[in-house]
Amino acid sequence: MAEHKSKLESVREWVVQNKLRTVGSLWLSGIAGSIAYNWSQPGMKTSVKIIHARLHAQALTLAALAGAAVVEYYDHKSGSKTERYAKFLPADPYAHKD
C-alpha cells in the first residue's frame, strides 16, 4: 500500500532537495515585491527605492537561509538524511584498514 504524504510534507521534501533554488526564488520574489511596494511610495528618489528593495530582499534571504539551516539540523537530528545517503556509503567503513 502506497504511503500518502500530506501537502506540507511534500513541500518540505521539495525544499530540502532544492535549497538553493528555494532561497533564490525567495530572494527574487522579495526584491520584486519590495520594488513594487517602494514604487508606490511617492516622494522617494529612485536610488533610495532600489536600496530599500535590496535591503528587504537581503533580510528575506537571511531568513530563508536560517530556515534552511533549521531544516538541515532537523534532518540531521531525525536521521532521515542518513537513510537517504546510506546507499552511497560502504557497508563496512573500516574494510580497507587491514
Backbone as a chain_set.jsonl record, in Angstrom:
{"seq": "MAEHKSKLESVREWVVQNKLRTVGSLWLSGIAGSIAYNWSQPGMKTSVKIIHARLHAQALTLAALAGAAVVEYYDHKSGSKTERYAKFLPADPYAHKD", "coords": {"N": [[0.842, -1.177, 0.0], [0.615, 2.139, -0.895], [2.298, 4.921, 0.53], [0.718, 7.791, 1.721], [1.445, 11.122, 1.405], [1.237, 14.203, 3.131], [0.326, 17.487, 1.955], [1.947, 19.492, 3.05], [4.167, 17.987, 3.886], [5.105, 17.083, 1.422], [5.861, 19.523, 0.251], [7.87, 20.311, 2.071], [9.74, 18.279, 1.627], [10.445, 18.809, -1.041], [11.619, 21.337, -0.716], [13.815, 20.656, 0.879], [15.307, 19.161, -0.95], [15.845, 21.057, -2.875], [17.285, 23.415, -1.968], [18.899, 25.719, -2.648], [17.595, 26.689, -4.918], [15.151, 27.342, -3.766], [15.893, 29.388, -1.934], [16.903, 31.259, -3.771], [14.593, 31.796, -5.269], [12.989, 32.922, -3.285], [14.498, 35.217, -2.77], [14.34, 36.548, -5.252], [11.534, 36.952, -5.485], [11.198, 38.492, -3.212], [12.708, 40.83, -3.748], [11.357, 41.742, -6.011], [8.765, 42.176, -5.005], [9.33, 44.12, -3.063], [10.356, 46.207, -4.625], [8.049, 46.782, -6.095], [6.379, 47.664, -4.025], [7.864, 49.882, -3.024], [7.864, 51.536, -5.272], [5.321, 52.453, -5.289], [5.314, 54.334, -3.358], [5.26, 57.707, -3.044], [7.514, 60.515, -3.456], [10.063, 59.578, -2.939], [13.45, 59.165, -3.86], [14.669, 57.478, -6.795], [17.012, 55.982, -6.453], [17.009, 55.545, -3.685], [14.726, 53.977, -3.443], [15.565, 51.659, -4.778], [17.697, 50.858, -3.145], [16.33, 50.339, -0.74], [14.726, 48.206, -1.593], [16.69, 46.285, -2.132], [17.754, 45.915, 0.446], [15.51, 44.882, 1.803], [15.137, 42.493, 0.379], [17.548, 41.267, 0.979], [17.305, 40.845, 3.751], [15.161, 39.053, 3.719], [16.39, 36.937, 2.392], [18.361, 36.193, 4.254], [16.685, 35.277, 6.284], [15.541, 33.095, 4.929], [17.808, 31.498, 4.561], [18.408, 30.947, 7.225], [16.133, 29.465, 7.834], [16.58, 27.272, 6.115], [18.833, 26.246, 7.347], [17.721, 25.399, 9.758], [16.01, 23.377, 8.829], [17.94, 21.635, 7.785], [19.298, 20.976, 10.156], [17.223, 19.696, 11.544], [16.809, 17.48, 9.833], [19.271, 16.243, 10.146], [19.239, 15.588, 12.879], [16.988, 13.916, 13.012], [17.713, 11.776, 11.492], [16.915, 11.188, 8.94], [18.389, 12.087, 6.802], [20.628, 10.5, 6.905], [19.555, 8.028, 6.217], [18.847, 8.581, 3.594], [21.294, 8.886, 2.265], [22.563, 6.504, 2.728], [22.816, 4.467, 0.839], [24.981, 5.187, -0.678], [27.171, 4.855, 0.879], [29.832, 2.722, 2.053], [29.254, -0.642, 3.241], [30.854, -1.612, 5.309], [32.769, 0.575, 6.813], [35.414, 0.396, 7.648], [36.682, -1.546, 6.214], [38.838, -1.301, 4.457], [41.041, -1.031, 6.053], [43.486, -2.981, 6.986]], "CA": [[0.0, 0.0, 0.0], [1.44, 3.342, -1.049], [2.221, 5.893, 1.622], [0.15, 9.074, 1.289], [2.097, 12.239, 2.076], [0.443, 15.422, 3.175], [0.811, 18.572, 1.093], [3.041, 20.138, 3.764], [5.319, 17.075, 3.84], [5.615, 17.11, 0.048], [6.547, 20.806, 0.064], [9.091, 20.257, 2.867], [10.674, 17.388, 0.939], [10.949, 19.526, -2.215], [12.513, 22.393, -0.233], [15.056, 20.01, 1.325], [16.065, 18.738, -2.121], [16.126, 22.212, -3.734], [17.503, 24.537, -1.051], [19.393, 26.912, -3.326], [16.519, 27.187, -5.772], [14.17, 27.953, -2.875], [16.435, 30.66, -1.446], [16.946, 32.16, -4.913], [13.217, 32.207, -5.587], [12.562, 33.852, -2.243], [15.207, 36.48, -2.986], [13.765, 37.198, -6.426], [10.193, 37.432, -5.167], [11.351, 39.559, -2.219], [13.147, 42.074, -4.378], [10.273, 42.198, -6.893], [7.702, 42.715, -4.156], [9.803, 45.343, -2.426], [10.4, 47.255, -5.66], [6.66, 47.152, -6.379], [5.887, 48.462, -2.893], [8.576, 51.155, -2.962], [7.481, 52.37, -6.403], [4.023, 53.065, -4.985], [5.538, 55.386, -2.372], [5.707, 58.948, -3.691], [8.431, 61.367, -2.72], [11.36, 58.926, -2.71], [14.308, 59.104, -5.036], [14.778, 56.135, -7.372], [18.138, 55.264, -5.836], [16.587, 55.115, -2.35], [13.785, 52.874, -3.65], [16.344, 50.465, -5.127], [18.451, 50.455, -1.949], [15.377, 49.723, 0.183], [14.342, 46.908, -2.144], [17.817, 45.379, -1.928], [17.833, 45.6, 1.87], [14.401, 43.98, 2.139], [15.427, 41.179, -0.208], [18.665, 40.682, 1.72], [16.755, 40.356, 5.014], [14.375, 37.857, 3.406], [17.337, 35.871, 2.071], [18.938, 35.718, 5.517], [15.651, 34.48, 6.949], [15.426, 31.832, 4.193], [18.992, 30.698, 4.88], [18.217, 30.454, 8.597], [15.148, 28.388, 7.737], [17.243, 26.109, 5.51], [19.706, 25.676, 8.381], [16.855, 24.682, 10.705], [15.581, 22.139, 8.158], [19.117, 20.764, 7.728], [19.522, 20.497, 11.519], [16.163, 18.741, 11.83], [17.1, 16.261, 9.079], [20.444, 15.602, 10.755], [18.83, 15.02, 14.165], [15.998, 12.848, 12.849], [18.343, 10.642, 10.838], [16.39, 10.958, 7.595], [19.461, 12.338, 5.846], [21.472, 9.311, 6.928], [18.868, 6.993, 5.438], [18.847, 8.974, 2.19], [22.623, 8.725, 1.691], [23.129, 5.23, 3.137], [23.124, 3.624, -0.32], [26.256, 5.609, -1.246], [28.234, 4.567, 1.83], [30.176, 1.295, 2.115], [28.631, -1.36, 4.348], [31.83, -1.651, 6.393], [33.662, 1.69, 6.519], [36.791, 0.074, 8.03], [37.108, -2.732, 5.46], [40.099, -1.043, 3.782], [42.123, -0.997, 7.046], [43.895, -4.327, 7.412]], "C": [[0.888, 1.24, 0.0], [1.208, 4.302, 0.111], [1.713, 7.226, 1.073], [0.784, 10.193, 2.1], [1.168, 13.447, 2.06], [1.081, 16.478, 2.269], [2.022, 19.261, 1.741], [4.306, 19.281, 3.726], [5.937, 17.046, 2.447], [6.39, 18.391, -0.228], [7.866, 20.803, 0.817], [10.154, 19.397, 2.186], [11.277, 18.074, -0.29], [11.933, 20.608, -1.795], [13.849, 21.802, 0.211], [15.92, 19.635, 0.124], [16.502, 19.905, -2.995], [16.348, 23.473, -2.9], [17.931, 25.806, -1.772], [18.336, 27.522, -4.238], [15.452, 27.889, -4.936], [14.645, 29.314, -2.384], [16.491, 31.679, -2.582], [15.57, 32.666, -5.301], [12.68, 33.186, -4.557], [13.227, 35.216, -2.417], [14.573, 37.241, -4.147], [12.366, 37.744, -6.14], [10.247, 38.557, -4.138], [11.752, 40.872, -2.848], [12.065, 42.622, -5.311], [9.138, 42.818, -6.079], [8.096, 44.027, -3.502], [9.888, 46.495, -3.422], [8.978, 47.715, -5.984], [6.091, 48.017, -5.263], [6.542, 49.839, -2.867], [8.183, 52.086, -4.108], [6.126, 53.033, -6.165], [4.144, 54.186, -3.963], [6.035, 56.655, -3.063], [6.715, 59.696, -2.815], [9.776, 60.741, -2.403], [12.158, 58.955, -3.997], [14.411, 57.656, -5.514], [15.894, 55.341, -6.722], [17.772, 54.762, -4.439], [15.616, 53.942, -2.454], [14.533, 51.575, -3.942], [17.125, 49.962, -3.921], [17.519, 49.784, -0.945], [14.956, 48.341, -0.301], [15.446, 45.879, -1.918], [17.936, 44.97, -0.458], [16.715, 44.656, 2.307], [14.664, 42.571, 1.612], [16.569, 40.499, 0.538], [18.187, 40.124, 3.064], [15.937, 39.082, 4.79], [15.285, 36.672, 3.089], [17.986, 35.32, 3.333], [17.939, 34.87, 6.297], [15.482, 33.123, 6.265], [16.616, 30.922, 4.478], [18.913, 30.144, 6.303], [17.192, 29.316, 8.606], [15.738, 27.125, 7.138], [18.174, 25.44, 6.52], [18.896, 24.892, 9.404], [16.39, 23.364, 10.101], [16.74, 21.145, 8.105], [19.412, 20.159, 9.102], [18.488, 19.447, 11.889], [16.407, 17.421, 11.107], [18.272, 15.507, 9.682], [20.057, 14.913, 12.067], [17.88, 13.841, 14.001], [16.58, 11.612, 12.162], [17.841, 10.389, 9.437], [17.45, 11.192, 6.528], [20.392, 11.125, 5.77], [20.862, 8.2, 6.091], [18.93, 7.296, 3.943], [20.196, 8.702, 1.528], [23.272, 7.384, 2.031], [23.525, 4.359, 1.951], [24.462, 3.992, -0.956], [27.452, 5.273, -0.344], [28.567, 3.077, 1.808], [29.547, 0.648, 3.348], [29.559, -1.404, 5.552], [32.856, -0.53, 6.13], [35.13, 1.406, 6.841], [37.34, -1.145, 7.294], [38.471, -2.526, 4.805], [41.283, -1.036, 4.737], [42.43, -2.419, 7.51], [45.274, -4.321, 8.031]], "O": [[1.804, 1.359, 0.813], [0.091, 4.469, 0.6], [2.226, 7.725, 0.071], [0.681, 10.219, 3.326], [0.422, 13.673, 1.108], [2.241, 16.356, 1.875], [3.0, 19.573, 1.063], [5.404, 19.81, 3.549], [7.159, 16.99, 2.31], [7.445, 18.361, -0.862], [8.883, 21.24, 0.277], [11.333, 19.752, 2.174], [12.472, 17.942, -0.554], [12.968, 20.785, -2.437], [14.901, 22.383, -0.053], [17.142, 19.778, 0.177], [17.438, 19.762, -3.781], [15.673, 24.482, -3.105], [17.367, 26.871, -1.522], [18.205, 28.744, -4.312], [14.911, 28.914, -5.351], [13.89, 30.285, -2.415], [16.158, 32.846, -2.377], [15.407, 33.841, -5.627], [12.003, 34.155, -4.899], [12.586, 36.25, -2.231], [14.301, 38.437, -4.038], [12.052, 38.874, -6.513], [9.431, 39.477, -4.184], [11.195, 41.918, -2.515], [11.876, 43.836, -5.391], [8.616, 43.873, -6.439], [7.281, 44.944, -3.399], [9.532, 47.628, -3.098], [8.734, 48.913, -6.13], [5.395, 48.997, -5.53], [5.858, 50.85, -2.708], [8.17, 53.304, -3.932], [5.82, 54.058, -6.773], [3.179, 54.913, -3.725], [7.136, 56.661, -3.614], [6.754, 59.523, -1.597], [10.561, 61.33, -1.66], [11.611, 58.79, -5.088], [14.258, 56.723, -4.725], [15.737, 54.147, -6.468], [18.183, 53.669, -4.05], [15.674, 53.015, -1.646], [14.179, 50.518, -3.42], [17.205, 48.753, -3.701], [17.88, 48.765, -0.356], [14.844, 47.41, 0.496], [15.17, 44.735, -1.556], [18.19, 43.804, -0.158], [16.948, 43.735, 3.091], [14.441, 41.583, 2.312], [16.556, 39.28, 0.709], [18.619, 39.045, 3.471], [16.015, 38.144, 5.583], [14.992, 35.539, 3.471], [18.144, 34.107, 3.467], [18.31, 33.861, 6.899], [15.3, 32.11, 6.94], [16.451, 29.71, 4.62], [19.305, 29.004, 6.552], [17.371, 28.321, 9.308], [15.437, 26.023, 7.596], [18.292, 24.215, 6.547], [19.332, 23.839, 9.867], [16.375, 22.341, 10.786], [16.551, 19.953, 8.348], [19.736, 18.976, 9.207], [18.826, 18.422, 12.48], [16.234, 16.355, 11.696], [18.271, 14.277, 9.725], [20.491, 13.793, 12.337], [17.952, 12.875, 14.76], [16.005, 10.526, 12.242], [18.304, 9.449, 8.79], [17.415, 10.566, 5.469], [20.881, 10.773, 4.696], [21.562, 7.513, 5.347], [19.052, 6.386, 3.123], [20.243, 8.328, 0.356], [24.422, 7.151, 1.658], [24.477, 3.586, 2.05], [25.026, 3.19, -1.7], [28.604, 5.395, -0.761], [27.685, 2.252, 1.57], [29.334, 1.306, 4.366], [29.112, -1.252, 6.689], [33.734, -0.702, 5.284], [36.009, 2.114, 6.348], [38.352, -1.713, 7.704], [39.199, -3.5, 4.614], [42.428, -1.037, 4.285], [41.708, -2.982, 8.332], [45.77, -5.37, 8.443]]}, "num_chains": 1, "name": "protein.A"}
